């Protein structure tokens, strides 16, 4: 993991972007979403600079708007 400091005092630890999407999809499936729906929810989100938790949160927020 690498530390990305976006502003003084704020540290974010992220994995490589390639592993964020599958992690977020797996979490959504564990919450009860169908794999194809979870995949579609996450693949439309910009992953750069995000954590897997960020992607999960954004996907769930998007699901609540439908």
ROSE-4610 file (N, C-alpha, C; in Angstrom, 1 decimal, always signed):
// ROSE-4610
residu = [X/X/X/X/X/X/X/X/X/X/X/X/X/X/X/X/X/X/X/X/X/X/X/X/X/X/X/X/X/X/X/X/X/X/X/X/X/X/X/X/X/X/X/X/X/X/X/X/X/X/X/X/X/X/X/X/X/X/X/X/X/X/X/X/X/X/X/X/X/X/X/X/X/X/X/X/X/X/X/X/X/X/X/X/X/X/X/X/X/X/X/X/X/X/X/X/X/X/X/X/X/X/X/X/X/X/X/X/X/X/X/X/X/X/X/X/X/X/X/X/X/X/X/X/X/X/X/X/X/X/X/X/X/X/X/X/X/X/X/X/X/X/X/X/X/X/X/X/X/X/X/X/X/X/X/X/X/X/X/X/X/X/X/X/X/X/X/X/X/X/X/X/X/X/X/X/X/X/X/X/X/X/X/X/X/X/X/X/X/X/X/X/X/X/X/X/X/X]
num = [1/1/1/2/2/2/3/3/3/4/4/4/5/5/5/6/6/6/7/7/7/8/8/8/9/9/9/10/10/10/11/11/11/12/12/12/13/13/13/14/14/14/15/15/15/16/16/16/17/17/17/18/18/18/19/19/19/20/20/20/21/21/21/22/22/22/23/23/23/24/24/24/25/25/25/26/26/26/27/27/27/28/28/28/29/29/29/30/30/30/31/31/31/32/32/32/33/33/33/34/34/34/35/35/35/36/36/36/37/37/37/38/38/38/39/39/39/40/40/40/41/41/41/42/42/42/43/43/43/44/44/44/45/45/45/46/46/46/47/47/47/48/48/48/49/49/49/50/50/50/51/51/51/52/52/52/53/53/53/54/54/54/55/55/55/56/56/56/57/57/57/58/58/58/59/59/59/60/60/60/61/61/61/62/62/62/63/63/63/64/64/64/65/65/65/66/66/66]
x = [+0.8/+0.0/+0.9/+0.4/+1.1/+0.3/+0.9/+0.3/+0.1/-1.1/-1.3/-1.8/-1.0/-1.4/-2.0/-3.3/-4.0/-3.9/-3.8/-3.6/-2.9/-2.4/-1.6/-2.5/-1.9/-2.6/-3.6/-3.8/-4.8/-4.0/-4.1/-3.4/-4.4/-4.3/-5.2/-4.3/-4.6/-3.9/-4.8/-4.2/-4.9/-4.2/-4.9/-4.4/-4.2/-3.7/-3.6/-5.1/-5.3/-6.6/-7.2/-6.3/-6.8/-7.5/-7.1/-7.7/-8.9/-9.1/-10.2/-11.5/-11.7/-13.0/-13.4/-12.6/-13.1/-13.4/-12.6/-12.9/-14.3/-14.6/-15.9/-17.0/-16.8/-17.9/-18.1/-17.1/-17.3/-18.0/-17.8/-18.5/-19.9/-20.3/-21.7/-22.4/-21.7/-22.3/-22.6/-21.6/-21.8/-23.0/-23.3/-24.5/-25.8/-25.7/-26.9/-27.2/-26.4/-26.5/-26.1/-26.8/-26.4/-25.0/-24.2/-22.8/-22.8/-23.7/-23.7/-24.2/-25.1/-25.5/-24.4/-23.8/-22.7/-21.6/-21.2/-20.2/-20.6/-21.8/-22.2/-22.2/-22.6/-22.6/-21.2/-20.2/-18.9/-18.1/-18.3/-17.5/-17.7/-18.9/-19.2/-18.5/-17.9/-17.4/-15.9/-15.5/-14.0/-13.3/-12.3/-11.6/-10.3/-9.8/-8.5/-8.6/-7.7/-7.6/-8.6/-9.4/-10.4/-9.9/-10.5/-10.3/-11.5/-11.4/-12.5/-13.7/-13.5/-14.6/-15.4/-14.6/-15.2/-16.0/-15.5/-16.3/-17.6/-17.5/-18.7/-19.7/-19.3/-20.2/-20.8/-20.0/-20.6/-21.6/-21.2/-22.2/-23.5/-23.4/-24.6/-25.5/-24.8/-25.5/-26.2/-25.5/-26.1/-27.3/-27.2/-28.3/-29.6/-29.3/-30.4/-31.2/-30.6/-31.2/-32.1/-32.0/-32.8/-34.2]
y = [-1.2/+0.0/+1.2/+2.3/+3.5/+4.6/+5.5/+6.6/+7.8/+8.2/+9.4/+10.5/+11.6/+12.7/+13.8/+13.9/+14.9/+16.3/+16.4/+17.7/+17.5/+18.5/+18.3/+17.6/+16.5/+15.8/+14.8/+14.7/+13.7/+12.6/+11.4/+10.2/+9.3/+8.8/+7.8/+6.7/+5.5/+4.3/+3.6/+3.4/+2.8/+1.6/+0.7/-0.4/+0.1/-0.8/-0.5/-0.4/+0.5/+0.7/-0.6/-1.5/-2.7/-3.6/-3.6/-4.4/-3.8/-2.5/-1.8/-2.2/-2.3/-2.7/-4.1/-5.1/-6.4/-6.5/-5.7/-5.7/-5.1/-4.0/-3.3/-4.2/-4.8/-5.7/-6.9/-7.4/-8.5/-8.1/-6.9/-6.4/-6.2/-5.7/-5.5/-6.8/-7.8/-9.1/-9.7/-9.5/-9.9/-9.2/-8.0/-7.3/-7.7/-8.6/-9.1/-8.7/-7.9/-7.5/-8.7/-8.8/-9.8/-9.4/-10.4/-10.1/-9.1/-9.4/-8.5/-7.1/-6.9/-5.6/-4.9/-5.6/-5.0/-4.6/-5.4/-5.1/-3.8/-3.7/-2.5/-1.3/-1.4/-0.3/+0.3/-0.6/-0.1/+0.3/-0.4/-0.1/+1.3/+1.9/+3.2/+4.3/+4.0/+5.0/+5.2/+6.5/+6.7/+6.2/+5.3/+4.6/+5.3/+6.1/+6.8/+7.7/+7.5/+8.3/+7.8/+6.8/+6.3/+5.1/+4.8/+3.5/+2.6/+1.3/+0.4/+0.8/+1.4/+1.8/+3.0/+3.9/+5.0/+4.5/+3.5/+2.9/+2.3/+1.6/+0.9/+2.0/+3.0/+4.1/+4.7/+5.1/+5.7/+4.8/+3.6/+2.6/+2.5/+2.4/+2.4/+3.6/+4.8/+6.0/+6.1/+5.6/+5.5/+4.6/+3.5/+2.5/+3.1/+3.9/+4.5/+5.6/+6.1/+7.1/+6.5/+5.2/+4.6/+4.3]
z = [+0.0/+0.0/+0.0/-0.6/-0.6/+0.1/+0.7/+1.4/+0.5/+0.3/-0.5/+0.4/+0.4/+1.3/+0.5/+0.5/-0.3/+0.3/+1.6/+2.3/+3.6/+4.2/+5.4/+6.5/+7.1/+8.1/+7.6/+6.4/+5.8/+5.1/+5.6/+5.0/+4.6/+3.3/+2.8/+2.3/+2.7/+2.2/+1.2/+0.0/-1.1/-1.6/-2.2/-2.9/-4.4/-5.2/-6.6/-7.1/-8.1/-8.6/-9.2/-9.8/-10.4/-9.3/-8.1/-7.1/-6.4/-6.6/-5.9/-6.4/-7.7/-8.3/-7.9/-8.0/-7.6/-6.1/-5.3/-3.9/-3.6/-4.3/-4.1/-4.6/-5.8/-6.3/-5.3/-4.8/-3.8/-2.6/-2.1/-1.0/-1.3/-2.4/-2.8/-3.0/-3.5/-3.6/-2.2/-1.3/+0.1/+0.7/+0.3/+0.8/+0.1/-0.9/-1.5/-2.9/-3.5/-4.9/-5.8/-6.9/-7.9/-8.5/-8.8/-9.3/-10.5/-11.4/-12.6/-12.3/-11.3/-10.9/-10.2/-9.3/-8.5/-9.4/-10.4/-11.3/-12.1/-12.6/-13.3/-12.5/-11.2/-10.3/-10.1/-10.0/-9.6/-10.9/-12.0/-13.2/-13.8/-13.4/-13.9/-13.1/-12.0/-11.1/-11.4/-11.2/-11.3/-10.1/-10.3/-9.2/-8.8/-9.7/-9.4/-8.2/-7.3/-6.0/-5.0/-5.2/-4.3/-3.5/-2.4/-1.7/-2.1/-1.8/-2.0/-1.3/+0.0/+0.8/+0.1/-0.6/-1.3/-2.4/-3.2/-4.3/-3.8/-2.7/-2.2/-1.8/-1.1/-0.7/-1.9/-2.9/-4.1/-4.8/-4.9/-5.6/-4.8/-3.5/-2.7/-2.8/-2.8/-3.0/-4.3/-5.4/-6.7/-6.8/-6.1/-6.0/-5.3/-4.4/-3.6/-4.4/-5.5/-6.3/-7.4/-7.6/-8.7/-8.2]
